[in-house]
């Protein structure tokens, strides 16, 4: 290679190097998850939070993540290069190691960013140490208020109390660091505390066993008491039932006696009423018999009167016939004195017989039914007519004089 070629290559290298240096000084780049504090050659500070390329003129640039997630843990798998757990001395003198994951924000207002930049000078590990220092302070205060057993039993309450003091902590905010989240990943204890745990667990188990036995004994006592009360209730119930039965039987007997007495009274009243009815019936029957007897007597008296009237009529008829006969003899002059005397004697005899018949039947009991046989003569016809007149309550006919 001759001198000209060497000179040309050298010039090209100088130009490339110059362009490279100029590009580094004139063009800048930022990732969207980061922000930059940019200081110009004149000392002016600006904050670039946008992603992409931008023009610059040889400024000084510090890069920060907008949000940082960091583990303070004993477990290297969680990202801590060394054991960064928080050692806590509990109220019962036990020792524990609390591992956490903290999320905090570095990007805020310009004043907050400048305060953070002044404290961290572009080194995020400084920000981590600031957060860890405050976290240890808060966790140790909260842990000293509890026993190791209470921390185990109330982990959520323990970490909640830490969160309240860490999130929005004013001393961190003044340094431009805003804690947004605190998570408890584990709580480990030293060997002495673990032995204490075992003793406590044993005591707890014994206590729980004693409590279980107490519950068991209480249940047995309650069962025994319940059985005893049940037996007492059953016996009392039996006694009450017997008492109620005795009372019910007595009441039933009293009610039956009352019903029986009422029945006897009712029967006596019915018998009395029946006797009165019978007596009334006897009186009524007697009255009817009496009335019937009076009616019969009246009928018989009427029949006797009719018979008497009939007898009188018959007698009168015979007298009239005798007189007519006598008159006929007198008019004819055909009879002798002897015949006249005999005729008068016969007429008088018939009149006497009629009177005797009338007197003999007065007061005589006559039958209710009169059977009149077949007979010729006006006497039977007259009797039938008179009976019909009596039955129809019609008056007797007037006596017809004999011509």
C-alpha positions in Angstrom: 0.0 0.0 0.0 1.5 3.4 -1.1 1.4 6.5 0.9 -1.6 7.9 -0.9 -3.8 4.9 -0.1 -2.8 5.0 3.5 -3.6 8.7 3.7 -7.0 8.1 2.1 -7.9 5.3 4.6 -6.8 7.4 7.5 -8.9 10.3 6.3 -11.9 8.0 5.9 -11.5 6.6 9.4 -11.3 10.1 10.9 -14.4 11.1 9.0 -16.3 8.0 10.2 -15.1 8.6 13.8 -16.1 12.2 13.6 -19.6 11.3 12.2 -20.0 8.8 15.0 -19.0 11.2 17.7 -21.1 13.9 16.2 -24.1 11.5 16.0 -23.7 10.6 19.6 -23.6 14.2 20.6 -26.4 15.4 18.3 -28.9 12.5 18.3 -30.4 11.0 21.5 -32.8 8.0 22.1 -35.1 7.1 25.0 -37.2 3.9 25.8 -40.8 4.4 26.6 -40.5 2.7 30.0 -37.8 5.1 31.0 -37.3 8.8 31.4 -34.2 10.9 31.1 -32.8 13.9 33.0 -31.0 15.9 30.4 -28.4 18.6 31.2 -27.3 20.8 28.3 -23.8 22.2 27.9 -25.1 25.4 29.4 -26.3 23.6 32.6 -30.0 23.7 31.8 -32.0 20.6 33.0 -34.9 19.1 31.1 -36.8 15.8 31.5 -37.5 13.6 28.6 -40.2 11.0 29.2 -41.1 10.3 25.5 -39.9 7.2 23.6 -37.8 7.4 20.4 -35.0 9.6 18.9 -34.5 13.3 19.5 -31.9 15.9 18.7 -29.5 17.1 21.2 -26.2 19.1 21.4 -23.8 17.2 23.4 -25.8 17.2 26.7 -25.3 15.0 29.8 -28.1 12.4 30.1 -29.1 10.2 33.1 -31.6 7.3 32.5 -34.2 6.2 35.1 -37.0 3.7 35.0 -40.4 5.3 35.5 -41.5 2.4 37.8 -39.2 0.0 39.6 -40.1 -3.4 41.1 -37.5 -4.7 43.5 -37.3 -7.8 45.9 -35.9 -7.5 49.4 -35.7 -11.2 50.0 -33.7 -14.1 51.4 -34.5 -16.1 48.3 -32.1 -15.4 45.4 -34.6 -16.8 43.0 -36.7 -13.7 43.7 -34.0 -11.5 42.2 -32.0 -10.4 45.3 -28.3 -10.9 44.7 -27.8 -11.2 48.4 -30.0 -11.7 51.5 -31.9 -8.5 51.6 -34.7 -9.7 53.9 -35.7 -7.6 56.9 -34.6 -8.9 60.3 -37.3 -8.3 62.9 -37.2 -8.8 66.7 -40.7 -9.7 67.9 -42.3 -8.8 71.2 -41.6 -12.3 72.6 -37.9 -12.0 71.8 -38.2 -14.3 68.8 -36.4 -13.4 65.5 -37.9 -13.4 62.0 -36.9 -12.6 58.5 -39.4 -10.8 56.4 -39.1 -11.0 52.6 -41.0 -8.5 50.4 -41.6 -7.2 46.9 -41.9 -3.4 46.6 -43.1 -1.4 43.6 -42.2 2.3 43.6 -42.3 5.1 41.1 -39.5 7.6 40.3 -41.2 9.6 37.6 -43.4 12.4 38.9 -43.5 16.1 38.7 -40.3 18.1 37.8 -39.6 19.0 41.4 -40.0 15.4 42.6 -37.7 14.2 39.7 -35.1 16.7 40.6 -35.2 15.8 44.3 -34.8 12.1 43.3 -32.0 12.9 40.9 -30.2 14.9 43.5 -30.4 11.9 46.0 -29.7 9.1 43.5 -27.5 10.8 40.9 -28.7 8.4 38.2 -28.1 5.3 40.3 -31.3 3.3 40.9 -29.6 1.1 43.5 -29.4 4.2 45.7 -33.2 4.5 45.3 -33.5 0.8 46.2 -31.5 1.3 49.4 -33.5 4.4 50.4 -36.8 2.3 50.0 -35.2 -0.6 51.9 -34.1 1.6 54.8 -37.6 3.0 55.2 -39.2 -0.5 54.9 -36.9 -1.9 57.6 -37.8 0.9 59.9 -41.6 0.4 59.4 -41.4 -3.4 59.5 -39.3 -3.5 62.7 -41.7 -1.1 64.5 -44.7 -3.1 63.5 -43.0 -6.5 64.3 -42.0 -5.4 67.8 -45.6 -4.9 68.6 -46.5 -8.5 67.9 -45.2 -11.9 69.0 -43.9 -14.3 66.5 -47.0 -16.4 66.8 -49.2 -13.4 66.2 -47.2 -12.6 63.0 -47.9 -16.1 61.8 -51.5 -16.0 62.7 -52.0 -12.4 61.5 -49.7 -12.1 58.5 -52.3 -10.2 56.4 -52.9 -7.7 59.3 -49.1 -7.4 59.7 -48.4 -6.6 56.1 -51.5 -4.3 55.9 -50.0 -2.2 58.7 -46.7 -2.0 56.8 -48.5 -1.0 53.6 -50.3 1.9 55.4 -47.0 3.4 56.5 -45.1 2.7 53.3 -47.5 3.7 50.5 -47.5 7.5 50.2 -44.8 7.9 52.8 -44.1 11.6 53.0 -40.3 11.2 53.8 -39.9 9.1 50.6 -42.1 11.5 48.6 -39.9 14.4 49.5 -37.0 12.5 47.9 -39.1 11.9 44.8 -39.9 8.2 45.5 -43.5 7.1 45.7 -44.2 3.6 47.0 -47.2 2.1 45.3 -47.3 -1.5 46.4 -45.8 -3.7 49.2 -46.2 -7.5 49.1 -45.1 -10.0 51.8 -43.5 -13.0 50.1 -42.4 -14.9 53.2 -41.7 -14.8 56.9 -38.8 -17.0 58.2 -37.8 -17.6 61.8 -34.5 -18.5 63.5 -34.0 -21.9 65.1 -34.8 -20.6 68.7 -38.0 -19.1 67.5 -38.9 -22.3 65.6 -38.3 -24.3 68.9 -40.5 -21.8 70.6 -43.1 -22.3 67.9 -43.0 -26.1 68.4 -43.4 -25.6 72.1 -46.2 -23.2 71.5 -47.8 -25.5 69.0 -47.6 -28.3 71.5 -49.1 -26.1 74.1 -51.7 -25.0 71.6 -52.4 -28.6 70.7 -52.7 -29.5 74.3 -54.8 -26.5 74.9 -57.0 -27.4 71.9 -57.1 -31.0 73.1 -58.1 -29.8 76.5 -60.6 -27.5 74.9 -61.9 -30.4 72.8 -62.1 -32.5 75.9 -63.9 -29.7 77.7 -66.3 -29.4 74.8 -66.7 -33.2 74.9 -67.3 -33.2 78.6 -69.6 -30.2 78.2 -71.5 -32.1 75.5 -71.7 -35.2 77.7 -72.8 -33.1 80.6 -75.4 -31.4 78.5 -76.6 -34.8 77.2 -76.7 -36.2 80.7 -78.5 -33.1 81.9 -80.9 -33.3 78.9 -81.5 -37.0 79.6 -82.1 -36.2 83.2 -84.4 -33.3 82.3 -86.2 -35.6 79.8 -86.7 -38.3 82.4 -88.0 -35.7 84.9 -90.2 -34.3 82.2 -91.5 -37.8 81.3 -92.1 -38.6 84.9 -93.7 -35.3 85.5 -95.7 -35.8 82.3 -96.9 -39.2 83.5 -97.8 -37.8 86.9 -99.7 -34.9 85.1 -101.4 -37.4 82.9 -102.5 -39.5 85.9 -103.6 -36.4 87.6 -105.5 -35.2 84.6 -106.9 -38.7 84.1 -108.1 -38.8 87.8 -109.5 -35.3 87.4 -111.1 -36.2 84.1 -112.6 -39.5 85.5 -114.0 -37.6 88.5 -115.4 -34.9 86.2 -116.8 -37.6 84.0 -118.4 -39.4 87.0 -119.8 -36.1 88.3 -121.1 -35.3 84.8 -122.6 -38.8 84.5 -124.2 -38.5 87.9 -125.6 -35.0 87.0 -126.9 -36.4 83.7 -128.5 -39.4 85.6 -130.1 -37.1 88.1 -131.3 -34.9 85.3 -132.6 -38.0 83.5 -134.5 -39.1 86.7 -136.0 -35.6 87.1 -136.9 -35.6 83.4 -138.5 -39.1 83.7 -140.4 -38.1 86.8 -141.6 -35.0 85.0 -142.6 -37.0 82.0 -144.4 -39.6 84.2 -146.1 -36.8 86.0 -147.2 -35.2 82.7 -148.2 -38.6 81.5 -150.3 -39.2 84.6 -151.9 -35.8 84.2 -152.6 -36.6 80.6 -154.1 -40.0 81.5 -156.2 -38.3 84.3 -157.3 -35.7 81.8 -158.1 -38.4 79.3 -160.1 -40.3 81.9 -161.9 -37.1 82.8 -162.6 -36.4 79.1 -163.7 -40.0 78.5 -165.9 -39.8 81.6 -167.3 -36.5 80.3 -167.9 -38.1 76.9 -169.5 -41.2 78.5 -171.6 -38.9 80.7 -172.5 -36.8 77.7 -173.2 -40.1 75.7 -175.3 -41.4 78.6 -177.2 -38.1 78.7 -177.7 -38.2 75.0 -178.8 -41.9 75.2 -181.2 -41.0 78.1 -182.5 -38.1 76.2 -183.0 -40.2 73.1 -184.7 -43.0 75.2 -186.9 -40.4 76.9 -187.9 -39.0 73.6 -188.6 -42.4 72.2 -190.7 -43.2 75.3 -192.6 -39.9 74.9 -193.2 -40.8 71.3 -194.4 -44.2 72.2 -196.7 -42.6 74.8 -198.0 -40.2 72.3 -198.5 -43.0 69.9 -200.3 -45.0 72.5 -202.5 -42.0 73.3 -203.2 -41.5 69.6 -204.0 -45.2 69.2 -206.3 -45.0 72.2 -207.9 -41.8 71.0 -208.3 -43.4 67.6 -210.1 -46.4 69.1 -212.3 -44.1 71.1 -213.2 -42.1 68.1 -213.9 -45.2 66.2 -216.2 -46.5 69.0 -218.0 -43.2 69.1 -218.4 -43.2 65.4 -219.7 -46.7 65.6 -222.1 -45.7 68.3 -223.2 -42.7 66.3 -223.7 -44.9 63.3 -225.9 -47.2 65.3 -227.8 -44.4 66.8 -228.4 -43.0 63.3 -229.3 -46.3 61.8 -231.4 -47.4 64.7 -230.4 -50.9 63.8 -228.8 -51.9 67.1 -230.4 -52.9 70.3 -229.9 -51.5 73.7 -227.8 -54.5 74.5 -225.5 -54.0 71.6 -225.1 -50.3 72.5 -224.1 -51.2 76.1 -221.7 -53.8 74.8 -220.2 -51.3 72.4 -219.7 -48.8 75.2 -218.1 -51.4 77.4 -215.7 -52.4 74.7 -214.8 -48.8 74.0 -214.2 -48.1 77.6 -212.1 -51.3 77.9 -209.9 -50.3 75.0 -209.5 -46.8 76.4 -208.4 -48.3 79.7 -206.0 -50.6 78.0 -204.4 -47.7 76.2 -204.0 -45.7 79.4 -202.5 -48.7 81.1 -200.0 -49.1 78.3 -199.1 -45.5 78.4 -198.5 -45.6 82.1 -196.5 -48.8 82.0 -194.0 -47.5 79.4 -193.4 -44.2 81.1 -189.7 -44.2 82.3 -189.0 -47.5 80.5 -185.5 -47.8 78.8 -186.1 -48.1 75.1 -183.6 -49.5 72.5 -181.6 -47.0 70.4 -182.6 -48.8 67.3 -186.2 -49.6 66.6 -186.9 -52.4 64.2 -190.4 -52.2 62.7 -191.6 -55.3 61.1 -194.1 -55.7 58.3 -197.6 -55.0 59.7 -200.7 -53.6 58.3 -202.5 -50.8 59.9 -202.1 -47.1 60.6 -200.4 -47.7 64.0 -197.0 -48.9 62.5 -197.0 -46.2 59.9 -197.5 -43.6 62.5 -194.6 -45.0 64.6 -192.3 -44.8 61.6 -193.3 -41.3 60.9 -192.8 -40.2 64.5 -189.3 -41.8 64.6 -188.3 -39.9 61.4 -189.6 -36.7 62.9 -187.5 -37.2 66.1 -184.4 -38.0 64.1 -184.8 -34.9 62.0 -185.7 -32.8 65.0 -189.1 -32.0 63.5 -192.2 -31.3 65.6 -195.1 -33.8 65.8 -198.0 -33.1 63.5 -201.1 -31.5 64.9 -203.9 -33.8 65.9 -206.5 -34.1 63.2 -210.0 -34.2 64.6 -212.1 -37.2 63.6 -215.1 -36.4 61.6 
